[in-house]
């Protein structure tokens, strides 16, 4: 790779033309996008090439390959439409590890100037500049629907389809986008297209403007709402009084309401209840931030790092053979974390199961964690036999105290059966409770319609209505 090369890092516009004419000759000219390449061709710059790299190739690898045959002290021109230039990932890569004296920067003209009137429609929206290279291999956009977004240099059909898919995870299909398109004949101008038709564009896109769809759908906007509620001067009297302790009940209630929505298979209610849980999370984070304990950024960073660390088969090169290996690796990595934090002697595997858990959920969580390290029956046969064994011990109990103990053992064994069938015991019992409530409500309604007093009805009469109610189970 060429050493001590001189880099002329240049934006588009009249100043770029003047500097290209002043230097006249270059050992290599790299254009970021078709618009930049057309300008180099117009100025008859020799050795002009369009920036392009393989999807699995890093920028450093591209740089090494591109500069491999250049002589020392070569002069390289890099021309880009991206504003600000510091957002251009290729320019940053080319400028790394060379002396500042060898780098000359000429600011270019803002090609998004024609969007001024459109941007004025979104005064509450922050403007975000994104190099399309930063969107490679992403599964979720690194911005929110509250932002006005400029995505620079989408040169290939494959990249365009990738970005269309990425945007579709955040914006509706009829959301109107504004691409700045470079035609083959050199004409350049803004167009309009719904997101659903973005992939049909055949010409290179110099800039893609994505307007915001909201001003209240980002985590940051919600954090501002919560911080305002807690503000000393103009906040809410109720919210300002809350503490970690006073909010405990609400966190538990909202969690159970979300579980109820799950049990009812009600996505509308689930959406609302998840929002209520998020409210509790942000309130606790805001209270902690005010006390200097931690911030929401700390919460996100902590869980982000934890999840990445515990999935080396996804984010590193670990090889796993199915779900069982994943779970065992998870427990092994958790043990390493405890060792690193210096509390390996204080905490065991089961200490992570909260004592405050409902007993049924706690039993399944305990069994599940023990099974992760192999403390489990080899197949379900002995599990079922254990249930029968515990049932016999209930029958043989000598007194009420012993019977209560054996009933606990029986419940624990039944939970193990449920776990073996990969069913959540807490959810299964809630579903049965809900089914019983509905059937019993049907008996009450039928008794009322028939003018009967339930307290005077026979079990046979009630059972007849119960059998009818079974026909309405969903």
C-alpha positions as CSV (number, residue, x, y, z in Angstrom):
1,X,0.0,0.0,0.0
2,X,1.2,3.5,-0.8
3,X,3.0,5.3,2.0
4,X,2.8,9.0,2.8
5,X,0.3,9.7,0.0
6,X,-1.3,13.1,-0.3
7,X,-5.0,13.1,0.0
8,X,-7.2,15.9,-1.5
9,X,-10.5,15.4,0.2
10,X,-13.0,17.4,-1.7
11,X,-16.8,18.1,-1.7
12,X,-18.8,18.8,-4.9
13,X,-19.4,22.2,-6.4
14,X,-17.5,25.1,-8.1
15,X,-14.7,25.0,-5.5
16,X,-14.1,21.4,-6.3
17,X,-13.8,22.2,-10.1
18,X,-11.3,25.0,-9.4
19,X,-9.1,22.7,-7.2
20,X,-9.3,19.8,-9.7
21,X,-8.1,22.2,-12.5
22,X,-5.4,23.6,-10.3
23,X,-3.8,20.2,-9.5
24,X,-4.5,18.9,-13.0
25,X,-3.0,15.4,-12.5
26,X,-3.7,12.7,-9.9
27,X,-2.3,9.2,-9.3
28,X,-5.8,8.1,-8.4
29,X,-9.2,9.8,-8.3
30,X,-12.0,8.2,-6.4
31,X,-15.6,9.3,-6.8
32,X,-18.2,8.6,-4.1
33,X,-21.3,8.1,-6.2
34,X,-22.3,8.7,-9.8
35,X,-22.7,12.5,-9.4
36,X,-19.1,12.8,-8.3
37,X,-17.9,10.5,-11.0
38,X,-19.7,12.5,-13.7
39,X,-17.9,15.7,-12.5
40,X,-14.5,13.9,-12.8
41,X,-15.4,12.8,-16.3
42,X,-16.5,16.3,-17.3
43,X,-13.1,17.6,-16.1
44,X,-11.4,14.8,-18.0
45,X,-9.6,13.5,-14.9
46,X,-7.6,10.4,-15.7
47,X,-7.7,7.2,-13.6
48,X,-11.1,8.3,-12.2
49,X,-12.9,5.4,-10.5
50,X,-16.2,4.9,-8.7
51,X,-16.0,3.8,-5.1
52,X,-17.2,0.2,-4.8
53,X,-16.5,-2.6,-2.4
54,X,-17.7,-6.1,-1.8
55,X,-20.5,-6.5,0.9
56,X,-18.2,-8.8,2.9
57,X,-15.2,-6.5,2.6
58,X,-14.3,-3.9,5.2
59,X,-13.3,-0.4,4.4
60,X,-9.8,-1.1,5.6
61,X,-9.5,-4.1,3.3
62,X,-10.9,-2.0,0.4
63,X,-8.3,0.7,1.1
64,X,-5.4,-1.8,1.2
65,X,-6.5,-3.3,-2.1
66,X,-7.1,0.1,-3.8
67,X,-3.8,1.6,-2.8
68,X,-1.8,-1.5,-3.2
69,X,-0.1,-0.6,-6.5
70,X,0.3,3.1,-5.9
71,X,3.7,4.6,-5.6
72,X,4.9,6.4,-2.5
73,X,3.9,10.0,-2.2
74,X,1.1,9.5,-4.7
75,X,-1.6,12.2,-5.0
76,X,-5.2,10.9,-4.4
77,X,-8.3,12.9,-5.1
78,X,-11.4,11.8,-3.2
79,X,-14.6,13.5,-4.3
80,X,-17.8,13.2,-2.2
81,X,-21.3,14.7,-2.2
82,X,-21.8,13.9,1.6
83,X,-22.3,16.9,3.8
84,X,-20.9,17.3,6.4
85,X,-17.8,15.6,5.0
86,X,-16.9,14.2,8.4
87,X,-19.9,11.8,8.0
88,X,-18.3,10.2,4.9
89,X,-16.9,6.8,6.1
90,X,-14.7,6.4,3.0
91,X,-13.1,9.8,3.4
92,X,-12.5,9.1,7.1
93,X,-10.8,5.7,6.2
94,X,-8.6,7.3,3.6
95,X,-7.6,10.1,6.0
96,X,-6.6,7.7,8.8
97,X,-2.9,7.2,9.6
98,X,-1.6,9.9,7.2
99,X,0.1,13.1,8.5
100,X,-2.2,16.1,8.6
101,X,0.2,18.0,6.4
102,X,-0.5,15.5,3.6
103,X,-4.3,16.1,3.7
104,X,-6.0,19.0,2.1
105,X,-9.8,19.5,2.6
106,X,-12.1,21.6,0.3
107,X,-15.6,21.9,1.5
108,X,-18.3,21.3,-1.0
109,X,-21.8,22.6,-1.7
110,X,-24.8,21.1,0.0
111,X,-26.7,19.2,-2.7
112,X,-29.7,18.9,-0.3
113,X,-30.3,22.6,-0.5
114,X,-33.5,22.1,-2.5
115,X,-35.1,20.5,0.5
116,X,-35.1,23.7,2.6
117,X,-38.8,24.3,2.3
118,X,-39.6,20.7,2.9
119,X,-37.4,20.5,6.0
120,X,-39.2,23.7,7.3
121,X,-42.3,21.6,7.7
122,X,-40.6,19.6,10.5
123,X,-39.3,22.1,12.9
124,X,-39.4,19.6,15.9
125,X,-37.4,17.0,14.0
126,X,-33.6,16.6,14.2
127,X,-31.8,16.3,10.9
128,X,-29.7,13.2,10.7
129,X,-27.0,12.6,8.0
130,X,-26.3,8.9,7.3
131,X,-23.6,7.4,5.0
132,X,-25.3,4.4,3.4
133,X,-22.3,2.3,4.4
134,X,-23.4,2.5,8.0
135,X,-26.7,0.8,7.1
136,X,-24.9,-2.4,5.7
137,X,-25.9,-5.6,7.6
138,X,-28.3,-3.7,9.9
139,X,-31.6,-5.3,11.1
140,X,-33.0,-2.1,12.5
141,X,-32.3,1.6,11.5
142,X,-29.9,3.5,13.7
143,X,-32.3,6.4,13.8
144,X,-36.0,7.0,14.8
145,X,-39.2,7.9,12.9
146,X,-38.9,11.3,14.7
147,X,-35.9,12.2,12.7
148,X,-35.5,13.9,9.3
149,X,-33.0,11.6,7.6
150,X,-30.6,12.2,4.7
151,X,-29.1,8.9,3.4
152,X,-26.2,9.5,1.0
153,X,-25.0,7.5,-2.1
154,X,-27.2,4.5,-2.8
155,X,-25.5,3.3,-6.0
156,X,-26.6,-0.3,-6.5
157,X,-29.9,-2.1,-6.8
158,X,-28.9,-4.5,-4.1
159,X,-28.1,-1.7,-1.6
160,X,-31.3,0.0,-2.5
161,X,-33.4,-3.1,-1.8
162,X,-31.5,-3.6,1.5
163,X,-32.3,0.0,2.6
164,X,-35.9,-0.3,1.5
165,X,-36.3,-3.4,3.7
166,X,-34.6,-1.6,6.6
167,X,-36.8,1.4,6.3
168,X,-39.9,-0.8,6.2
169,X,-39.2,-1.9,9.7
170,X,-39.8,1.7,10.9
171,X,-42.0,3.5,8.3
172,X,-45.3,2.6,6.6
173,X,-45.3,1.5,3.0
174,X,-47.1,4.6,1.8
175,X,-44.6,7.0,3.5
176,X,-43.4,9.5,0.8
177,X,-39.7,9.6,0.3
178,X,-37.6,12.1,-1.8
179,X,-34.6,10.7,-3.7
180,X,-32.1,12.9,-5.5
181,X,-31.6,11.0,-8.7
182,X,-28.7,11.3,-11.2
183,X,-29.9,10.4,-14.7
184,X,-27.7,8.8,-17.3
185,X,-27.8,12.1,-19.3
186,X,-26.4,14.0,-16.3
187,X,-29.6,15.5,-15.2
188,X,-30.0,15.6,-11.4
189,X,-33.2,16.4,-9.5
190,X,-35.5,15.5,-6.6
191,X,-38.2,13.0,-7.1
192,X,-41.0,11.5,-5.0
193,X,-41.8,7.9,-4.3
194,X,-43.7,5.9,-1.7
195,X,-41.5,3.5,0.3
196,X,-43.3,0.6,-1.3
197,X,-41.9,1.6,-4.7
198,X,-38.4,2.7,-3.7
199,X,-36.8,-0.6,-4.9
200,X,-38.2,0.1,-8.4
201,X,-35.9,3.1,-9.0
202,X,-33.2,2.2,-11.5
203,X,-31.0,5.3,-11.4
204,X,-28.4,5.9,-8.8
205,X,-29.6,7.9,-5.8
206,X,-27.2,10.6,-4.6
207,X,-29.3,11.5,-1.5
208,X,-32.5,9.9,-0.1
209,X,-34.5,12.2,2.1
210,X,-36.8,10.4,4.6
211,X,-39.2,12.7,6.3
212,X,-40.3,12.0,9.9
213,X,-43.6,10.3,10.5
214,X,-44.0,11.5,14.1
215,X,-42.5,13.6,16.9
216,X,-43.4,11.2,19.7
217,X,-42.3,7.7,18.8
218,X,-38.6,7.6,19.9
219,X,-37.2,6.6,23.2
220,X,-35.6,10.0,23.5
221,X,-38.9,11.9,23.1
222,X,-40.5,9.7,25.8
223,X,-37.5,10.3,28.1
224,X,-38.1,14.1,27.6
225,X,-41.8,13.6,28.7
226,X,-40.8,11.7,31.8
227,X,-38.0,14.2,32.7
228,X,-40.5,17.0,32.3
229,X,-43.0,15.3,34.6
230,X,-40.3,15.0,37.2
231,X,-39.0,18.6,36.7
232,X,-38.8,20.5,40.0
233,X,-40.4,23.7,38.7
234,X,-43.1,22.8,36.1
235,X,-43.4,19.0,36.6
236,X,-46.4,17.0,37.9
237,X,-46.9,17.0,41.7
238,X,-47.7,13.3,41.7
239,X,-44.8,12.2,39.5
240,X,-42.3,14.3,41.4
241,X,-43.2,12.5,44.6
242,X,-42.6,9.0,43.3
243,X,-39.7,6.9,44.5
244,X,-38.4,3.4,43.6
245,X,-40.4,2.1,46.6
246,X,-43.7,3.8,45.8
247,X,-43.6,2.5,42.2
248,X,-43.1,-1.2,43.1
249,X,-46.8,-2.0,42.9
250,X,-47.3,-0.3,39.6
251,X,-44.4,-2.2,38.0
252,X,-45.9,-5.5,39.2
253,X,-49.5,-4.6,38.1
254,X,-48.4,-3.5,34.6
255,X,-46.4,-6.7,34.2
256,X,-49.5,-8.8,35.1
257,X,-51.7,-6.8,32.8
258,X,-49.3,-7.4,29.9
259,X,-49.4,-11.2,30.7
260,X,-53.2,-11.0,30.7
261,X,-53.1,-9.4,27.2
262,X,-50.8,-12.2,26.1
263,X,-53.2,-14.8,27.5
264,X,-56.1,-13.2,25.6
265,X,-54.0,-13.0,22.4
266,X,-54.9,-9.3,22.2
267,X,-52.2,-7.4,20.3
268,X,-53.9,-4.1,20.8
269,X,-54.0,-4.4,24.6
270,X,-50.4,-5.9,24.6
271,X,-49.1,-2.8,22.8
272,X,-50.7,-0.6,25.4
273,X,-49.5,-2.6,28.4
274,X,-45.9,-2.8,27.0
275,X,-46.1,1.0,26.9
276,X,-47.2,1.1,30.5
277,X,-44.2,-1.2,31.5
278,X,-41.9,1.1,29.6
279,X,-43.3,4.1,31.5
280,X,-42.3,2.3,34.7
281,X,-38.8,1.6,33.4
282,X,-38.3,5.2,32.4
283,X,-39.6,6.5,35.7
284,X,-37.2,4.3,37.6
285,X,-34.3,5.3,35.3
286,X,-35.2,9.0,35.7
287,X,-35.4,8.7,39.5
288,X,-32.0,7.0,39.5
289,X,-30.5,9.6,37.2
290,X,-31.6,12.4,39.5
291,X,-30.0,10.6,42.4
292,X,-26.8,10.1,40.5
293,X,-27.2,6.3,40.6
294,X,-27.4,5.4,36.8
295,X,-29.1,6.7,33.6
296,X,-31.3,5.2,31.0
297,X,-28.2,5.1,28.8
298,X,-26.5,2.9,31.4
299,X,-29.5,0.6,31.4
300,X,-29.4,0.2,27.6
301,X,-25.6,-0.1,27.5
302,X,-25.7,-2.8,30.2
303,X,-28.3,-5.0,28.6
304,X,-26.8,-4.4,25.1
305,X,-23.4,-5.6,26.2
306,X,-24.8,-8.5,28.2
307,X,-26.9,-9.8,25.3
308,X,-24.0,-9.5,22.8
309,X,-21.6,-11.2,25.2
310,X,-23.9,-14.1,25.9
311,X,-24.5,-14.8,22.2
312,X,-21.0,-15.5,20.9
313,X,-22.5,-17.9,18.4
314,X,-24.1,-14.9,16.7
315,X,-21.7,-12.0,17.3
316,X,-18.5,-14.0,17.3
317,X,-17.3,-17.3,15.8
318,X,-18.5,-19.8,18.5
319,X,-20.2,-22.9,17.0
320,X,-23.2,-24.4,18.7
321,X,-25.2,-27.5,18.0
322,X,-28.8,-26.5,18.7
323,X,-30.7,-24.8,21.5
324,X,-29.2,-26.9,24.3
325,X,-25.7,-25.7,23.6
326,X,-26.9,-22.1,23.5
327,X,-28.5,-22.5,27.0
328,X,-25.4,-24.2,28.5
329,X,-23.1,-21.5,27.0
330,X,-25.4,-18.9,28.5
331,X,-25.0,-20.3,32.0
332,X,-21.3,-20.7,31.6
333,X,-20.9,-17.1,30.5
334,X,-23.0,-15.9,33.4
335,X,-20.7,-17.8,35.7
336,X,-17.7,-16.0,34.1
337,X,-19.5,-12.7,34.6
338,X,-20.0,-13.5,38.3
339,X,-16.3,-14.4,38.6
340,X,-15.3,-11.2,36.9
341,X,-17.5,-9.1,39.2
342,X,-16.0,-10.8,42.2
343,X,-19.2,-12.2,43.6
344,X,-18.8,-15.9,42.6
345,X,-18.8,-16.9,46.2
346,X,-22.0,-14.9,47.0
347,X,-24.3,-16.0,44.2
348,X,-25.3,-19.4,42.8
349,X,-27.3,-20.2,39.7
350,X,-30.6,-20.2,41.5
351,X,-30.0,-16.8,43.2
352,X,-31.1,-15.2,39.9
353,X,-34.6,-16.4,40.4
354,X,-36.4,-13.7,42.5
355,X,-38.0,-14.8,45.7
356,X,-40.8,-12.4,44.9
357,X,-41.8,-14.6,41.9
358,X,-45.2,-16.3,42.1
359,X,-44.5,-19.8,43.5
360,X,-45.5,-21.6,40.3
361,X,-43.3,-19.5,38.0
362,X,-40.5,-19.7,40.6
363,X,-40.7,-23.5,40.6
364,X,-40.4,-23.7,36.8
365,X,-37.5,-21.1,36.7
366,X,-35.6,-23.1,39.4
367,X,-36.0,-26.3,37.5
368,X,-35.1,-24.7,34.2
369,X,-31.9,-23.3,35.5
370,X,-30.8,-26.5,37.2
371,X,-31.5,-28.4,33.9
372,X,-29.3,-26.0,32.0
373,X,-26.2,-27.6,33.6
374,X,-27.5,-31.1,33.2
375,X,-29.3,-31.6,36.5
376,X,-32.3,-33.2,34.9
377,X,-33.9,-36.5,34.0
378,X,-32.7,-38.1,30.7
379,X,-36.3,-38.4,29.4
380,X,-39.9,-37.7,30.6
381,X,-40.6,-41.2,31.8
382,X,-39.0,-40.8,35.3
383,X,-40.7,-37.3,35.5
384,X,-44.1,-38.8,35.1
385,X,-43.2,-41.6,37.6
386,X,-42.2,-38.9,40.1
387,X,-45.7,-37.4,39.9
388,X,-47.3,-40.7,40.7
389,X,-44.8,-41.3,43.5
390,X,-45.6,-37.9,45.1
391,X,-49.4,-38.5,44.7
392,X,-49.1,-41.7,46.6
393,X,-47.2,-39.9,49.4
394,X,-50.0,-37.4,49.6
395,X,-52.5,-40.3,50.1
396,X,-50.2,-41.9,52.7
397,X,-49.6,-38.6,54.7
398,X,-50.1,-39.2,58.4
399,X,-51.4,-35.7,59.3
400,X,-52.3,-32.3,57.8
401,X,-48.8,-30.9,58.2
402,X,-47.2,-33.8,56.4
403,X,-49.9,-33.7,53.7
404,X,-49.3,-30.0,53.0
405,X,-45.6,-30.8,52.6
406,X,-46.3,-33.7,50.2
407,X,-48.8,-31.6,48.2
408,X,-46.0,-29.0,47.7
409,X,-43.8,-31.8,46.4
410,X,-46.6,-33.0,44.1
411,X,-47.0,-29.5,42.7
412,X,-43.3,-29.2,42.1
413,X,-43.3,-32.5,40.3
414,X,-46.3,-31.4,38.1
415,X,-44.4,-28.2,37.2
416,X,-41.5,-30.4,36.1
417,X,-43.9,-32.3,33.8
418,X,-45.1,-29.0,32.3
419,X,-41.6,-27.8,31.8
420,X,-40.7,-31.0,30.0
421,X,-43.6,-30.4,27.6
422,X,-42.1,-26.9,27.0
423,X,-45.2,-25.2,28.4
424,X,-45.1,-22.2,30.7
425,X,-46.8,-23.3,33.9
426,X,-47.9,-19.9,35.0
427,X,-49.5,-19.2,31.6
428,X,-51.1,-22.6,31.5
429,X,-52.7,-22.2,34.9
430,X,-53.9,-18.6,34.0
431,X,-55.5,-20.0,30.9
432,X,-57.3,-22.6,32.9
433,X,-58.4,-20.0,35.5
434,X,-59.8,-17.9,32.7
435,X,-61.6,-20.9,31.2
436,X,-63.1,-21.7,34.6
437,X,-64.2,-18.1,35.1
438,X,-65.9,-18.0,31.7
439,X,-67.7,-21.3,32.3
440,X,-68.8,-20.4,35.8
441,X,-70.1,-17.0,34.5
442,X,-72.1,-19.0,32.0
443,X,-73.7,-21.0,34.8
444,X,-74.5,-17.8,36.7
445,X,-76.1,-16.3,33.6
446,X,-78.2,-19.4,32.8
447,X,-79.3,-19.6,36.3
448,X,-80.4,-15.9,36.2
449,X,-82.2,-16.4,32.9
450,X,-84.1,-19.5,34.2
451,X,-85.0,-17.7,37.4
452,X,-83.0,-20.1,39.6
453,X,-81.1,-19.4,42.8
454,X,-77.6,-20.9,42.4
455,X,-77.4,-21.6,46.1
456,X,-80.4,-23.9,45.8
457,X,-79.4,-25.6,42.5
458,X,-78.1,-29.2,42.6
459,X,-74.7,-30.1,41.4
460,X,-76.3,-32.0,38.5
461,X,-78.1,-28.9,37.4
462,X,-75.0,-26.8,37.5
463,X,-73.0,-29.5,35.8
464,X,-75.5,-29.6,32.9
465,X,-74.8,-25.8,32.3
466,X,-71.1,-26.5,32.7
467,X,-71.2,-29.0,29.9
468,X,-73.0,-26.5,27.7
469,X,-70.4,-23.9,28.5
470,X,-67.7,-26.2,27.2
471,X,-69.1,-25.7,23.7
472,X,-68.2,-22.0,23.9
473,X,-64.5,-22.6,24.8
474,X,-62.1,-20.8,22.4
